[in-house]
Amino acid sequence: MRTRFLIFLSGIALFAGLLAAQGRKSVWMGVYTEAEAAKGKAEYEKACIRCHAANLDGIQDANLLGDFGPRNSLRGSDFMERWREDTAHSLFRLIKTGMPPRNEPKAQVAELSDEAVVNLVAYIFKGNGFPAGNRDLAQEDLRLTRIQEKEGSKPLPSFSVVQAVGCMHQLKPGQWEIRGAAPPTRVRELTKPSEEDIQAADAEPMGNQEIDLQNLGYLGREFEPLQYEGHKVQVRGILIRQPPNVRIDVRLFTDVSGVCEP
Ligand code: HEC
């Protein structure tokens, strides 16, 4: 009995170790502390509550705030549906660069500090029932912290704005796919990835999906896909599911590394 339990434990340790090696964490793994969430609550009461309400549900009476009243809840299944398969970093960035909305008459001009925003993210996580742990949510953990349902990640619907990493492969002349790709993950904006984004993409474990690349012509005349054959690449674009195929309508293309080992 005891040995079985130990084997079970070492299985968990191995699994956790693998995840740690790959650097990715689910929000269900205790990624913030109660102390951070408590500081986030104080921050929220100062800067967010008048629009997003005490329970994170948002003020439903649009007249109260005119065009600035939020429609989306910051918790529950709606929130999960909009944010799953994205990272804590995207949430951080949205708050840091856009909350409270800058053009709103009563907006505080001062931007929130990075620390305050991390605490707000912790508070929103707590409001969504993600468990607290005993390690602070550090700035450098944000890109590796994946928002997902308790049971794990699920495929994103068609027309999601996504990114995917895989090995560039030519199916037949002019028709390309990425192979060995992990399921596409969500991005908020179709902008050029930063150096940190690319490093994070490179650190992500590969998978076994084949994703067709559509509309490479969008990238311009100078773009020559042959040049990247066999490279590990990252694409950003619009996901299109048409069973049995998964395609990405490509808007941005980045060479992650010259070699690809799926
Ligand atoms: C003046 C009103 C106002 C204030 C103050 C405000 N927000 Fe917002 N917030 C909005 C609006 C409007 C949106 C747009 C999305 C929507 O309609 O729900 C939004 C969206 C968001 C979203 C994205 C929701 C989603 O899932 O799409 C987050 C997260 C958020 N706010 C967090 C905050 C935080 C944290 C603060 C405090 C620092 C804050 N907001 C302060 C009005 C406000």
Residues whose N, C-alpha, C, O or C-beta is under 5 A from the ligand:
A	BS01	HEC	A47 C48 C51 D67 F68 G69 P70 R71 N72 S73 R82 I95 M99 P100 P101 E104 L120
